[in-house]
């Protein structure tokens, strides 16, 4: 007999981080996260969801985007996410995985705990 229990998952509050402007020469995606870490205290993003948007994020390569999302844990966040777009499609196409593309867009009416 197989029994299934209950799994409780806490849905984290969200921070929306808008990043705009052209990155100066010698400034990279990692620097965006280091700047964010300097803006928030070490305990403010624990168990939060970080949602990155803005023209700067849209202009980043997939490597840059992965750098930012993988560093979310460094500020205590559970997920760090970005919208999908043409860069995402091209990245998947490079692995013959075009059929795996899913459009992910933020809800313009979402309520955020904090906007940066």
MOPAC internal coordinates of N, CA, C and O (Angstrom, degrees):
PM7 1SCF
backbone

  N    0.0000 0     0.00 0     0.00 0    0    0    0
  C    1.4548 1     0.00 0     0.00 0    1    0    0
  C    1.5231 1   108.16 1     0.00 0    2    1    0
  O    1.2310 1   121.28 1   -54.29 1    3    2    1
  N    1.3111 1   115.16 1   125.71 1    3    2    1
  C    1.4581 1   120.96 1   176.99 1    5    3    2
  C    1.5143 1   108.27 1   -98.19 1    6    5    3
  O    1.2310 1   121.04 1   -49.67 1    7    6    5
  N    1.3103 1   115.62 1   130.33 1    7    6    5
  C    1.4596 1   120.07 1   178.21 1    9    7    6
  C    1.5211 1   108.41 1  -116.63 1   10    9    7
  O    1.2310 1   121.91 1   -37.99 1   11   10    9
  N    1.2791 1   113.96 1   142.01 1   11   10    9
  C    1.4582 1   119.54 1   178.78 1   13   11   10
  C    1.5179 1   108.60 1  -114.04 1   14   13   11
  O    1.2310 1   121.37 1   -49.14 1   15   14   13
  N    1.3031 1   114.99 1   130.86 1   15   14   13
  C    1.4551 1   120.08 1   177.25 1   17   15   14
  C    1.5108 1   110.36 1   -94.12 1   18   17   15
  O    1.2310 1   121.40 1    14.78 1   19   18   17
  N    1.2878 1   114.93 1  -165.22 1   19   18   17
  C    1.4513 1   121.37 1   178.53 1   21   19   18
  C    1.5129 1   108.60 1  -107.88 1   22   21   19
  O    1.2310 1   121.63 1   -36.61 1   23   22   21
  N    1.2962 1   114.49 1   143.39 1   23   22   21
  C    1.4574 1   120.94 1   174.88 1   25   23   22
  C    1.5168 1   107.51 1  -116.01 1   26   25   23
  O    1.2310 1   120.76 1   -54.65 1   27   26   25
  N    1.3068 1   116.15 1   125.35 1   27   26   25
  C    1.4513 1   121.19 1   179.24 1   29   27   26
  C    1.5103 1   108.77 1  -103.43 1   30   29   27
  O    1.2310 1   121.04 1   -52.60 1   31   30   29
  N    1.3048 1   115.62 1   127.40 1   31   30   29
  C    1.4568 1   120.64 1  -179.99 1   33   31   30
  C    1.5201 1   108.02 1  -124.47 1   34   33   31
  O    1.2310 1   121.00 1   -54.11 1   35   34   33
  N    1.3068 1   115.69 1   125.89 1   35   34   33
  C    1.4503 1   119.80 1   176.63 1   37   35   34
  C    1.5291 1   108.34 1   -83.77 1   38   37   35
  O    1.2310 1   120.47 1   -54.76 1   39   38   37
  N    1.3158 1   116.71 1   125.24 1   39   38   37
  C    1.4572 1   120.95 1   177.85 1   41   39   38
  C    1.5258 1   106.92 1   -83.53 1   42   41   39
  O    1.2310 1   120.24 1   -59.44 1   43   42   41
  N    1.3225 1   117.15 1   120.56 1   43   42   41
  C    1.4677 1   119.02 1  -175.28 1   45   43   42
  C    1.5235 1   113.40 1   -73.30 1   46   45   43
  O    1.2310 1   120.96 1   -28.35 1   47   46   45
  N    1.3079 1   115.78 1   151.65 1   47   46   45
  C    1.4557 1   121.60 1   169.65 1   49   47   46
  C    1.5286 1   106.81 1   -68.53 1   50   49   47
  O    1.2310 1   120.49 1   -21.22 1   51   50   49
  N    1.3311 1   116.68 1   158.78 1   51   50   49
  C    1.4579 1   120.59 1  -174.90 1   53   51   50
  C    1.5131 1   113.07 1  -117.48 1   54   53   51
  O    1.2310 1   121.88 1   -36.31 1   55   54   53
  N    1.3139 1   114.00 1   143.69 1   55   54   53
  C    1.4579 1   122.78 1   169.01 1   57   55   54
  C    1.5254 1   105.70 1  -108.42 1   58   57   55
  O    1.2310 1   120.27 1   -46.25 1   59   58   57
  N    1.3032 1   117.10 1   133.75 1   59   58   57
  C    1.4707 1   120.33 1   172.50 1   61   59   58
  C    1.5134 1   106.94 1  -103.46 1   62   61   59
  O    1.2310 1   120.86 1   -57.15 1   63   62   61
  N    1.3146 1   115.95 1   122.85 1   63   62   61
  C    1.4545 1   121.81 1  -179.21 1   65   63   62
  C    1.5237 1   107.90 1  -112.01 1   66   65   63
  O    1.2310 1   120.60 1   -68.26 1   67   66   65
  N    1.3236 1   116.46 1   111.74 1   67   66   65
  C    1.4693 1   122.69 1   178.97 1   69   67   66
  C    1.5220 1   108.00 1   -95.82 1   70   69   67
  O    1.2310 1   120.72 1   -57.17 1   71   70   69
  N    1.3106 1   116.22 1   122.83 1   71   70   69
  C    1.4565 1   121.25 1  -179.16 1   73   71   70
  C    1.5329 1   107.96 1  -119.56 1   74   73   71
  O    1.2310 1   121.12 1   -62.24 1   75   74   73
  N    1.3168 1   115.47 1   117.76 1   75   74   73
  C    1.4639 1   120.09 1  -178.15 1   77   75   74
  C    1.5272 1   109.44 1  -129.24 1   78   77   75
  O    1.2310 1   121.32 1   -16.78 1   79   78   77
  N    1.3028 1   115.08 1   163.22 1   79   78   77
  C    1.4593 1   121.03 1   178.60 1   81   79   78
  C    1.5070 1   112.00 1    98.71 1   82   81   79
  O    1.2310 1   121.61 1   -21.34 1   83   82   81
  N    1.3092 1   114.53 1   158.66 1   83   82   81
  C    1.4662 1   121.38 1   179.22 1   85   83   82
  C    1.5213 1   108.61 1   -84.23 1   86   85   83
  O    1.2310 1   121.07 1   -47.61 1   87   86   85
  N    1.3267 1   115.56 1   132.39 1   87   86   85
  C    1.4639 1   119.31 1   178.05 1   89   87   86
  C    1.5268 1   109.61 1   -71.18 1   90   89   87
  O    1.2310 1   120.25 1   -50.85 1   91   90   89
  N    1.3231 1   117.13 1   129.15 1   91   90   89
  C    1.4677 1   119.85 1   177.27 1   93   91   90
  C    1.5317 1   110.93 1   -64.07 1   94   93   91
  O    1.2310 1   120.78 1   -20.28 1   95   94   93
  N    1.2933 1   116.11 1   159.72 1   95   94   93
  C    1.4652 1   121.15 1   177.11 1   97   95   94
  C    1.5237 1   109.06 1   -55.57 1   98   97   95
  O    1.2310 1   120.92 1   -45.63 1   99   98   97
  N    1.3103 1   115.84 1   134.37 1   99   98   97
  C    1.4594 1   121.24 1   178.93 1  101   99   98
  C    1.5207 1   114.25 1    85.30 1  102  101   99
  O    1.2310 1   119.83 1  -177.67 1  103  102  101
  N    1.3335 1   117.92 1     2.33 1  103  102  101
  C    1.4650 1   122.50 1   176.79 1  105  103  102
  C    1.5199 1   107.43 1  -109.31 1  106  105  103
  O    1.2310 1   120.73 1   -49.85 1  107  106  105
  N    1.3215 1   116.22 1   130.15 1  107  106  105
  C    1.4617 1   121.77 1  -173.27 1  109  107  106
  C    1.5221 1   111.40 1  -127.43 1  110  109  107
  O    1.2310 1   121.16 1    -1.21 1  111  110  109
  N    1.3309 1   115.39 1   178.79 1  111  110  109
  C    1.4628 1   121.44 1  -178.05 1  113  111  110
  C    1.5259 1   111.94 1   -55.64 1  114  113  111
  O    1.2310 1   120.26 1   139.17 1  115  114  113
  N    1.3059 1   117.11 1   -40.83 1  115  114  113
  C    1.4688 1   119.99 1   179.77 1  117  115  114
  C    1.5271 1   110.62 1   -59.00 1  118  117  115
  O    1.2310 1   120.33 1   144.98 1  119  118  117
  N    1.3133 1   116.98 1   -35.02 1  119  118  117
  C    1.4596 1   121.11 1   179.30 1  121  119  118
  C    1.5315 1   111.58 1   -65.91 1  122  121  119
  O    1.2310 1   120.22 1   148.64 1  123  122  121
  N    1.3205 1   117.18 1   -31.36 1  123  122  121
  C    1.4597 1   120.56 1   176.10 1  125  123  122
  C    1.5277 1   109.06 1   -61.69 1  126  125  123
  O    1.2310 1   120.71 1   133.65 1  127  126  125
  N    1.3184 1   116.25 1   -46.35 1  127  126  125
  C    1.4702 1   119.68 1  -179.83 1  129  127  126
  C    1.5181 1   111.75 1   -69.01 1  130  129  127
  O    1.2310 1   119.84 1   142.80 1  131  130  129
  N    1.3128 1   117.92 1   -37.20 1  131  130  129
  C    1.4613 1   119.57 1   177.77 1  133  131  130
  C    1.5201 1   110.71 1   -64.32 1  134  133  131
  O    1.2310 1   120.54 1   141.66 1  135  134  133
  N    1.3175 1   116.57 1   -38.34 1  135  134  133
  C    1.4740 1   120.86 1   176.68 1  137  135  134
  C    1.5235 1   110.43 1   -65.43 1  138  137  135
  O    1.2310 1   120.46 1   136.69 1  139  138  137
  N    1.3337 1   116.72 1   -43.31 1  139  138  137
  C    1.4603 1   120.71 1   178.01 1  141  139  138
  C    1.5258 1   110.60 1   -60.85 1  142  141  139
  O    1.2310 1   120.36 1   136.67 1  143  142  141
  N    1.3338 1   116.91 1   -43.33 1  143  142  141
  C    1.4625 1   120.66 1   178.59 1  145  143  142
  C    1.5208 1   110.85 1   -60.27 1  146  145  143
  O    1.2310 1   120.33 1   145.88 1  147  146  145
  N    1.3269 1   116.98 1   -34.12 1  147  146  145
  C    1.4582 1   120.40 1   177.62 1  149  147  146
  C    1.5195 1   112.76 1   -74.23 1  150  149  147
  O    1.2310 1   119.94 1   157.21 1  151  150  149
  N    1.3171 1   117.73 1   -22.79 1  151  150  149
  C    1.4648 1   121.75 1  -178.87 1  153  151  150
  C    1.5230 1   112.78 1   -83.48 1  154  153  151
  O    1.2310 1   120.75 1   149.48 1  155  154  153
  N    1.3310 1   116.17 1   -30.52 1  155  154  153
  C    1.4574 1   119.06 1  -178.96 1  157  155  154
  C    1.5198 1   108.76 1  -110.05 1  158  157  155
  O    1.2310 1   121.04 1   -32.43 1  159  158  157
  N    1.3008 1   115.62 1   147.57 1  159  158  157
  C    1.4636 1   119.57 1   178.06 1  161  159  158
  C    1.5140 1   108.81 1   -71.20 1  162  161  159
  O    1.2310 1   120.98 1   -20.69 1  163  162  161
  N    1.3113 1   115.72 1   159.31 1  163  162  161
  C    1.4584 1   120.97 1  -173.27 1  165  163  162
  C    1.5223 1   113.93 1   -61.08 1  166  165  163
  O    1.2310 1   119.73 1   158.96 1  167  166  165
  N    1.3279 1   118.12 1   -21.04 1  167  166  165
  C    1.4551 1   118.89 1  -178.38 1  169  167  166
  C    1.5310 1   113.68 1  -106.53 1  170  169  167
  O    1.2310 1   119.30 1  -179.03 1  171  170  169
  N    1.3229 1   118.94 1     0.97 1  171  170  169
  C    1.4651 1   121.08 1  -174.85 1  173  171  170
  C    1.5233 1   114.39 1   -76.99 1  174  173  171
  O    1.2310 1   119.26 1   155.76 1  175  174  173
  N    1.3030 1   119.01 1   -24.24 1  175  174  173
  C    1.4732 1   120.77 1  -176.79 1  177  175  174
  C    1.5231 1   112.52 1  -106.46 1  178  177  175
  O    1.2310 1   119.99 1  -170.82 1  179  178  177
  N    1.3177 1   117.62 1     9.18 1  179  178  177
  C    1.4600 1   119.81 1  -178.83 1  181  179  178
  C    1.5238 1   109.43 1   -63.68 1  182  181  179
  O    1.2310 1   121.14 1   -52.82 1  183  182  181
  N    1.3005 1   115.42 1   127.18 1  183  182  181
  C    1.4683 1   126.02 1  -178.76 1  185  183  182
  C    1.5284 1   112.50 1    59.96 1  186  185  183
  O    1.2310 1   120.03 1  -149.53 1  187  186  185
  N    1.3033 1   117.55 1    30.47 1  187  186  185
  C    1.4625 1   122.19 1   176.16 1  189  187  186
  C    1.5222 1   108.92 1  -102.63 1  190  189  187
  O    1.2310 1   121.14 1   -15.57 1  191  190  189
  N    1.3162 1   115.42 1   164.43 1  191  190  189
  C    1.4506 1   122.70 1   172.53 1  193  191  190
  C    1.5200 1   106.95 1  -105.45 1  194  193  191
  O    1.2310 1   120.13 1   -49.78 1  195  194  193
  N    1.3174 1   117.35 1   130.22 1  195  194  193
  C    1.4563 1   121.81 1   178.58 1  197  195  194
  C    1.5247 1   108.52 1  -105.44 1  198  197  195
  O    1.2310 1   120.76 1   -57.30 1  199  198  197
  N    1.3251 1   116.15 1   122.70 1  199  198  197
  C    1.4601 1   121.42 1   179.43 1  201  199  198
  C    1.5249 1   108.14 1  -114.22 1  202  201  199
  O    1.2310 1   120.76 1   -66.17 1  203  202  201
  N    1.3251 1   116.16 1   113.83 1  203  202  201
  C    1.4591 1   122.14 1  -177.39 1  205  203  202
  C    1.5201 1   110.35 1   -96.24 1  206  205  203
  O    1.2310 1   121.39 1   -47.92 1  207  206  205
  N    1.3352 1   114.95 1   132.08 1  207  206  205
  C    1.4644 1   121.16 1   176.95 1  209  207  206
  C    1.5198 1   109.42 1  -142.83 1  210  209  207
  O    1.2310 1   121.12 1    -8.94 1  211  210  209
  N    1.3259 1   115.46 1   171.06 1  211  210  209
  C    1.4561 1   120.93 1   174.94 1  213  211  210
  C    1.5114 1   112.21 1   119.16 1  214  213  211
  O    1.2310 1   121.62 1   -16.50 1  215  214  213
  N    1.3120 1   114.50 1   163.50 1  215  214  213
  C    1.4615 1   121.38 1  -176.58 1  217  215  214
  C    1.5252 1   112.46 1   -60.14 1  218  217  215
  O    1.2310 1   120.04 1   144.46 1  219  218  217
  N    1.3149 1   117.52 1   -35.54 1  219  218  217
  C    1.4685 1   120.07 1   179.44 1  221  219  218
  C    1.5161 1   110.49 1   -64.88 1  222  221  219
  O    1.2310 1   120.56 1   136.54 1  223  222  221
  N    1.3153 1   116.53 1   -43.46 1  223  222  221
  C    1.4696 1   120.79 1   178.99 1  225  223  222
  C    1.5204 1   109.77 1   -63.11 1  226  225  223
  O    1.2310 1   120.38 1   136.47 1  227  226  225
  N    1.3321 1   116.88 1   -43.53 1  227  226  225
  C    1.4655 1   121.23 1   179.40 1  229  227  226
  C    1.5196 1   112.16 1   -61.18 1  230  229  227
  O    1.2310 1   120.16 1   150.64 1  231  230  229
  N    1.3226 1   117.31 1   -29.36 1  231  230  229
  C    1.4688 1   120.43 1  -177.65 1  233  231  230
  C    1.5245 1   113.24 1   -84.56 1  234  233  231
  O    1.2310 1   119.90 1   169.86 1  235  234  233
  N    1.3160 1   117.80 1   -10.14 1  235  234  233
  C    1.4656 1   120.73 1  -177.51 1  237  235  234
  C    1.5218 1   112.16 1   -73.17 1  238  237  235
  O    1.2310 1   121.45 1   -31.00 1  239  238  237
  N    1.3105 1   114.83 1   149.00 1  239  238  237
  C    1.4692 1   120.55 1   172.66 1  241  239  238
  C    1.5301 1   107.91 1   -69.97 1  242  241  239
  O    1.2310 1   120.83 1   -11.41 1  243  242  241
  N    1.3148 1   116.02 1   168.59 1  243  242  241
  C    1.4668 1   119.21 1   176.92 1  245  243  242
  C    1.5279 1   110.35 1   -63.87 1  246  245  243
  O    1.2310 1   119.91 1   145.04 1  247  246  245
  N    1.3236 1   117.78 1   -34.96 1  247  246  245
  C    1.4667 1   119.84 1   177.69 1  249  247  246
  C    1.5277 1   109.99 1   -62.16 1  250  249  247
  O    1.2310 1   120.32 1   137.80 1  251  250  249
  N    1.3179 1   117.00 1   -42.20 1  251  250  249
  C    1.4608 1   120.76 1   177.90 1  253  251  250
  C    1.5134 1   111.94 1   -64.01 1  254  253  251
  O    1.2310 1   120.73 1   138.08 1  255  254  253
  N    1.3170 1   116.20 1   -41.92 1  255  254  253
  C    1.4640 1   120.81 1   178.61 1  257  255  254
  C    1.5249 1   111.01 1   -63.88 1  258  257  255
  O    1.2310 1   120.92 1   138.16 1  259  258  257
  N    1.3220 1   115.85 1   -41.84 1  259  258  257
  C    1.4708 1   119.27 1   179.01 1  261  259  258
  C    1.5176 1   111.26 1   -66.82 1  262  261  259
  O    1.2310 1   120.42 1   146.35 1  263  262  261
  N    1.3118 1   116.80 1   -33.65 1  263  262  261
  C    1.4647 1   120.33 1   176.37 1  265  263  262
  C    1.5188 1   109.78 1   -60.18 1  266  265  263
  O    1.2310 1   120.51 1   130.84 1  267  266  265
  N    1.3161 1   116.62 1   -49.16 1  267  266  265
  C    1.4631 1   120.68 1  -178.86 1  269  267  266
  C    1.5224 1   111.35 1   -63.69 1  270  269  267
  O    1.2310 1   120.18 1   131.15 1  271  270  269
  N    1.3240 1   117.25 1   -48.85 1  271  270  269
  C    1.4619 1   118.53 1  -176.55 1  273  271  270
  C    1.5248 1   111.91 1   -66.65 1  274  273  271
  O    1.2310 1   119.85 1   145.61 1  275  274  273
  N    1.3167 1   117.89 1   -34.39 1  275  274  273
  C    1.4664 1   119.10 1   179.09 1  277  275  274
  C    1.5218 1   112.01 1   -72.13 1  278  277  275
  O    1.2310 1   119.97 1   157.01 1  279  278  277
  N    1.3171 1   117.66 1   -22.99 1  279  278  277
  C    1.4638 1   121.04 1   179.58 1  281  279  278
  C    1.5283 1   112.47 1   -86.11 1  282  281  279
  O    1.2310 1   119.86 1   176.27 1  283  282  281
  N    1.3173 1   117.87 1    -3.73 1  283  282  281
  C    1.4603 1   120.25 1   177.61 1  285  283  282
  C    1.5139 1   112.13 1   -55.15 1  286  285  283
  O    1.2310 1   120.85 1   142.23 1  287  286  285
  N    1.3181 1   115.97 1   -37.77 1  287  286  285
  C    1.4638 1   120.60 1   179.90 1  289  287  286
  C    1.5352 1   111.37 1   -63.60 1  290  289  287
  O    1.2310 1   120.53 1   153.68 1  291  290  289
  N    1.3189 1   116.60 1   -26.32 1  291  290  289
  C    1.4669 1   120.33 1  -179.49 1  293  291  290
  C    1.5228 1   112.96 1   -66.68 1  294  293  291
  O    1.2310 1   120.40 1   158.45 1  295  294  293
  N    1.3430 1   116.85 1   -21.55 1  295  294  293
  C    1.4627 1   119.98 1   176.30 1  297  295  294
  C    1.5272 1   110.91 1  -105.78 1  298  297  295
  O    1.2310 1   120.57 1  -169.92 1  299  298  297
  N    1.3381 1   116.52 1    10.08 1  299  298  297
  C    1.4509 1   121.27 1   174.69 1  301  299  298
  C    1.5083 1   115.37 1    95.09 1  302  301  299
  O    1.2310 1   119.81 1   177.75 1  303  302  301
  N    1.3308 1   117.97 1    -2.25 1  303  302  301
  C    1.4618 1   120.70 1  -177.35 1  305  303  302
  C    1.5242 1   111.48 1   -71.29 1  306  305  303
  O    1.2310 1   121.16 1   -26.10 1  307  306  305
  N    1.3113 1   115.40 1   153.90 1  307  306  305
  C    1.4647 1   120.41 1   172.61 1  309  307  306
  C    1.5257 1   108.31 1   -82.91 1  310  309  307
  O    1.2310 1   118.70 1   109.21 1  311  310  309
  N    1.3427 1   120.08 1   -70.79 1  311  310  309
  C    1.4606 1   118.58 1   173.09 1  313  311  310
  C    1.5256 1   111.48 1  -103.65 1  314  313  311
  O    1.2310 1   121.14 1   -27.03 1  315  314  313
  N    1.3090 1   115.43 1   152.97 1  315  314  313
  C    1.4598 1   123.35 1   168.49 1  317  315  314
  C    1.5205 1   104.27 1  -129.43 1  318  317  315
  O    1.2310 1   120.34 1   -59.80 1  319  318  317
  N    1.3238 1   116.95 1   120.20 1  319  318  317
  C    1.4575 1   120.46 1  -170.20 1  321  319  318
  C    1.5242 1   112.09 1  -129.70 1  322  321  319
  O    1.2310 1   121.40 1   -19.24 1  323  322  321
  N    1.3353 1   114.93 1   160.76 1  323  322  321
  C    1.4601 1   123.44 1   176.59 1  325  323  322
  C    1.5121 1   108.15 1  -141.31 1  326  325  323
  O    1.2310 1   120.82 1   -23.67 1  327  326  325
  N    1.3180 1   116.03 1   156.33 1  327  326  325
  C    1.4549 1   120.41 1   176.40 1  329  327  326
  C    1.5249 1   109.71 1   -68.97 1  330  329  327
  O    1.2310 1   121.01 1   -28.37 1  331  330  329
  N    1.3250 1   115.67 1   151.63 1  331  330  329
  C    1.4578 1   119.85 1   174.60 1  333  331  330
  C    1.5304 1   109.02 1   -86.64 1  334  333  331
  O    1.2310 1   120.97 1   -22.80 1  335  334  333
  N    1.3359 1   115.74 1   157.20 1  335  334  333
  C    1.4613 1   120.67 1  -177.88 1  337  335  334
  C    1.5251 1   109.76 1  -162.50 1  338  337  335
  O    1.2310 1   120.71 1    18.22 1  339  338  337
  N    1.3298 1   116.26 1  -161.78 1  339  338  337
  C    1.4669 1   121.11 1  -178.62 1  341  339  338
  C    1.5321 1   111.88 1   -61.45 1  342  341  339
  O    1.2310 1   120.04 1   144.12 1  343  342  341
  N    1.3282 1   117.52 1   -35.88 1  343  342  341
  C    1.4758 1   119.94 1   176.87 1  345  343  342
  C    1.5248 1   110.03 1   -59.35 1  346  345  343
  O    1.2310 1   121.05 1   139.44 1  347  346  345
  N    1.3226 1   115.60 1   -40.56 1  347  346  345
  C    1.4637 1   120.74 1  -179.86 1  349  347  346
  C    1.5202 1   110.03 1   -64.52 1  350  349  347
  O    1.2310 1   120.51 1   135.42 1  351  350  349
  N    1.3301 1   116.63 1   -44.58 1  351  350  349
  C    1.4662 1   120.78 1   179.22 1  353  351  350
  C    1.5230 1   111.13 1   -60.47 1  354  353  351
  O    1.2310 1   120.54 1   134.61 1  355  354  353
  N    1.3317 1   116.56 1   -45.39 1  355  354  353
  C    1.4638 1   120.73 1  -179.95 1  357  355  354
  C    1.5306 1   111.49 1   -63.45 1  358  357  355
  O    1.2310 1   120.74 1   140.23 1  359  358  357
  N    1.3130 1   116.19 1   -39.77 1  359  358  357
  C    1.4641 1   120.65 1   178.39 1  361  359  358
  C    1.5297 1   110.40 1   -60.95 1  362  361  359
  O    1.2310 1   120.59 1   131.76 1  363  362  361
  N    1.3220 1   116.47 1   -48.24 1  363  362  361
  C    1.4636 1   120.25 1   179.63 1  365  363  362
  C    1.5208 1   111.47 1   -64.30 1  366  365  363
  O    1.2310 1   120.11 1   142.88 1  367  366  365
  N    1.3311 1   117.40 1   -37.12 1  367  366  365
  C    1.4586 1   121.11 1   179.00 1  369  367  366
  C    1.5242 1   111.16 1   -61.26 1  370  369  367
  O    1.2310 1   120.44 1   147.38 1  371  370  369
  N    1.3236 1   116.76 1   -32.62 1  371  370  369
  C    1.4607 1   120.82 1   178.15 1  373  371  370
  C    1.5223 1   113.04 1   -64.15 1  374  373  371
  O    1.2310 1   120.59 1   163.66 1  375  374  373
  N    1.3171 1   116.47 1   -16.34 1  375  374  373
  C    1.4671 1   122.29 1   178.33 1  377  375  374
  C    1.5319 1   111.07 1  -114.18 1  378  377  375
  O    1.2310 1   120.69 1  -164.10 1  379  378  377
  N    1.3449 1   116.29 1    15.90 1  379  378  377
  C    1.4653 1   122.12 1  -177.12 1  381  379  378
  C    1.5308 1   111.62 1    54.54 1  382  381  379
  O    1.2310 1   121.10 1  -138.01 1  383  382  381
  N    1.3291 1   115.50 1    41.99 1  383  382  381
  C    1.4711 1   120.36 1  -177.81 1  385  383  382
  C    1.5358 1   110.99 1  -124.56 1  386  385  383
  O    1.2310 1   120.28 1  -146.46 1  387  386  385
  N    1.3115 1   117.07 1    33.54 1  387  386  385
  C    1.4670 1   120.60 1  -179.27 1  389  387  386
  C    1.5233 1   111.84 1   -54.83 1  390  389  387
  O    1.2310 1   120.39 1   145.39 1  391  390  389
  N    1.3255 1   116.86 1   -34.61 1  391  390  389
  C    1.4672 1   120.62 1  -177.48 1  393  391  390
  C    1.5358 1   112.21 1   -68.87 1  394  393  391
  O    1.2310 1   120.01 1   166.92 1  395  394  393
  N    1.3131 1   117.59 1   -13.08 1  395  394  393
  C    1.4634 1   120.61 1   178.95 1  397  395  394
  C    1.5278 1   113.41 1   -86.00 1  398  397  395
  O    1.2310 1   120.30 1   172.88 1  399  398  397
  N    1.3290 1   117.03 1    -7.12 1  399  398  397
  C    1.4628 1   120.00 1  -179.03 1  401  399  398
  C    1.5210 1   111.06 1   -64.33 1  402  401  399
  O    1.2310 1   120.94 1   -46.65 1  403  402  401
  N    1.3109 1   115.80 1   133.35 1  403  402  401
  C    1.4614 1   123.02 1   173.54 1  405  403  402
  C    1.5147 1   107.80 1  -131.95 1  406  405  403
  O    1.2310 1   120.91 1   -46.82 1  407  406  405
  N    1.3174 1   115.86 1   133.18 1  407  406  405
  C    1.4540 1   118.69 1   177.32 1  409  407  406
  C    1.5275 1   108.84 1   -75.98 1  410  409  407
  O    1.2310 1   121.53 1   -52.58 1  411  410  409
  N    1.3128 1   114.67 1   127.42 1  411  410  409
  C    1.4561 1   121.78 1   176.58 1  413  411  410
  C    1.5176 1   106.43 1  -124.89 1  414  413  411
  O    1.2310 1   120.93 1   -61.78 1  415  414  413
  N    1.3041 1   115.82 1   118.22 1  415  414  413
  C    1.4617 1   121.94 1   179.94 1  417  415  414
  C    1.5151 1   108.67 1  -127.83 1  418  417  415
  O    1.2310 1   121.21 1   -36.12 1  419  418  417
  N    1.3161 1   115.29 1   143.88 1  419  418  417
  C    1.4513 1   120.20 1   176.53 1  421  419  418
  C    1.5163 1   110.92 1   -72.06 1  422  421  419
  O    1.2310 1   121.11 1   -27.00 1  423  422  421
  N    1.2946 1   115.48 1   153.00 1  423  422  421
  C    1.4556 1   122.17 1   177.57 1  425  423  422
  C    1.5224 1   108.31 1   -84.03 1  426  425  423
  O    1.2310 1   120.52 1   -63.02 1  427  426  425
  N    1.3150 1   116.60 1   116.98 1  427  426  425
  C    1.4640 1   120.44 1  -178.16 1  429  427  426
  C    1.5261 1   112.69 1   -64.06 1  430  429  427
  O    1.2310 1   120.23 1   160.79 1  431  430  429
  N    1.3215 1   117.16 1   -19.21 1  431  430  429
  C    1.4650 1   121.10 1   179.75 1  433  431  430
  C    1.5208 1   112.88 1  -100.32 1  434  433  431
  O    1.2310 1   120.48 1  -169.96 1  435  434  433
  N    1.3240 1   116.69 1    10.04 1  435  434  433
  C    1.4724 1   120.48 1  -178.20 1  437  435  434
  C    1.5280 1   110.93 1   -64.15 1  438  437  435
  O    1.2310 1   121.69 1   -28.68 1  439  438  437
  N    1.3007 1   114.38 1   151.32 1  439  438  437
  C    1.4555 1   121.55 1   175.29 1  441  439  438
  C    1.5374 1   107.27 1   -99.57 1  442  441  439
  O    1.2310 1   120.89 1   -52.48 1  443  442  441
  N    1.3101 1   115.90 1   127.52 1  443  442  441
  C    1.4591 1   120.86 1  -179.70 1  445  443  442
  C    1.5162 1   109.81 1  -113.23 1  446  445  443
  O    1.2310 1   121.39 1   -35.65 1  447  446  445
  N    1.3005 1   114.95 1   144.35 1  447  446  445
  C    1.4604 1   118.88 1   174.92 1  449  447  446
  C    1.5269 1   110.45 1   -66.83 1  450  449  447
  O    1.2310 1   121.61 1   143.78 1  451  450  449
  N    1.3189 1   114.52 1   -36.22 1  451  450  449
  C    1.4585 1   119.89 1  -178.12 1  453  451  450
  C    1.5151 1   110.20 1  -151.41 1  454  453  451
  O    1.2310 1   120.96 1   -37.98 1  455  454  453
  N    1.3277 1   115.77 1   142.02 1  455  454  453
  C    1.4603 1   120.78 1   174.40 1  457  455  454
  C    1.5252 1   107.77 1  -119.03 1  458  457  455
  O    1.2310 1   121.33 1   -50.26 1  459  458  457
  N    1.3187 1   115.06 1   129.74 1  459  458  457
  C    1.4697 1   121.27 1  -178.59 1  461  459  458
  C    1.5017 1   107.58 1  -121.21 1  462  461  459
  O    1.2310 1   120.10 1   180.00 1  463  462  461

